[in-house]
């Protein structure tokens, strides 16, 4: 009789561990789905990211143009001093 009671307790422990694990997985999947549906909507699309990338390149090109103009002025001033 005692052996049967130990076996019943062992089965209860195993079932508790299995059901707890399944419950944990379900909660994790549910949390992931809720996050994706409600909080990922602010994610920029690939087109928006590409547009931002192009705009960054345009801004960099403008900065480089300014730097080139400044360097040309410096060269002009140095050439005038040499003459």
TIPA-133309 format. One line per field, with one value per residue (C-alpha): x negated, y negated, z; residue in one letter. Coordinates in steps of 0.001 Angstrom, whole numbers, plus 524288, in hexadecimal, padded with zeros to 5 digits. Layout:
N
px	c(X, ...)
py	c(Y, ...)
pz	c(Z, ...)
residuo	c(a, ...)
This chain:
83
px	c(80000, 7F4EA, 7EE5E, 7FAD8, 7FBDA, 7EDBF, 7F09E, 7FCAA, 7F4AB, 7EA2C, 7F458, 7FA4D, 7ECE7, 7E9FE, 7F735, 7F572, 7E832, 7ED6B, 7F993, 7F1AB, 7E84A, 7F37C, 7F9D5, 7ED0D, 7EB7E, 7F987, 7F770, 7EAD2, 7F13C, 7FCE6, 7F407, 7EC7B, 7F8EF, 7FE26, 7F13C, 7F0FA, 7FF0A, 7FF4F, 7F17B, 7EAC6, 7F3FE, 7EB0F, 7E039, 7DC36, 7DE1C, 7D300, 7D6C1, 7D63C, 7C902, 7C3E5, 7C8F0, 7C26E, 7B5D4, 7B642, 7B920, 7AD50, 7A4D5, 7A9F4, 7A6DB, 79934, 7970A, 79B19, 791A6, 786C2, 789CF, 78884, 77B90, 77699, 77A50, 77345, 7672A, 76744, 767C9, 75C60, 75489, 757D4, 75351, 746BA, 743FE, 7461D, 73C9A, 73225, 7332E)
py	c(80000, 7F6B3, 7F98E, 7F5EF, 7E930, 7E5A8, 7E8D8, 7E017, 7D4ED, 7D6FA, 7D67C, 7CA2C, 7C3A3, 7C76A, 7C294, 7B5EB, 7B390, 7B6AF, 7AE50, 7A32A, 7A39F, 7A3AA, 79847, 790B3, 792F4, 78E96, 78241, 77F43, 78110, 778DC, 76E06, 76E39, 76D4F, 76226, 75AEA, 75CC0, 75899, 74CCF, 747A3, 74A99, 7421B, 73653, 73D65, 73639, 73D1F, 7409C, 73599, 72BB1, 730CC, 73007, 72217, 71E34, 72485, 71CA5, 7101A, 712C3, 71438, 70751, 70077, 7065B, 701DE, 6F408, 6F409, 6F8ED, 6EE1E, 6E40E, 6E9F7, 6E9A3, 6DB3C, 6D7F8, 6DF6D, 6D874, 6CB4D, 6CF75, 6D399, 6C6BA, 6BEFD, 6C6D8, 6C4C9, 6B60B, 6B587, 6BC97, 6B2CA)
pz	c(80000, 80366, 7F65B, 7EF18, 7F6A1, 7F317, 7E4E4, 7E531, 7EAEA, 7E09B, 7D5BE, 7DBA7, 7DC16, 7CDF8, 7C94A, 7D0E7, 7CA8C, 7BCF2, 7BE7A, 7C457, 7B8D8, 7AF1B, 7B630, 7B600, 7A751, 7A4D1, 7ACE0, 7A58B, 79840, 79C81, 7A15B, 794A4, 78C9D, 794D7, 7936F, 784B0, 782A4, 78BB2, 78CE8, 77FF7, 777F3, 779BF, 7727D, 76644, 7597B, 7507B, 7472B, 75233, 7568F, 748A8, 7473E, 753FE, 74F39, 74298, 74A1B, 752CF, 746B6, 7415A, 74E33, 74E41, 74041, 743EB, 74F5B, 7468A, 73CBF, 747A3, 74BDA, 73DCF, 73C80, 7492E, 744E7, 737C1, 73ED7, 7475A, 73B5F, 73493, 7408A, 74164, 732F0, 7347B, 73FEE, 73829, 72CFF)
residuo	c(x, x, x, x, x, x, x, x, x, x, x, x, x, x, x, x, x, x, x, x, x, x, x, x, x, x, x, x, x, x, x, x, x, x, x, x, x, x, x, x, x, x, x, x, x, x, x, x, x, x, x, x, x, x, x, x, x, x, x, x, x, x, x, x, x, x, x, x, x, x, x, x, x, x, x, x, x, x, x, x, x, x, x)
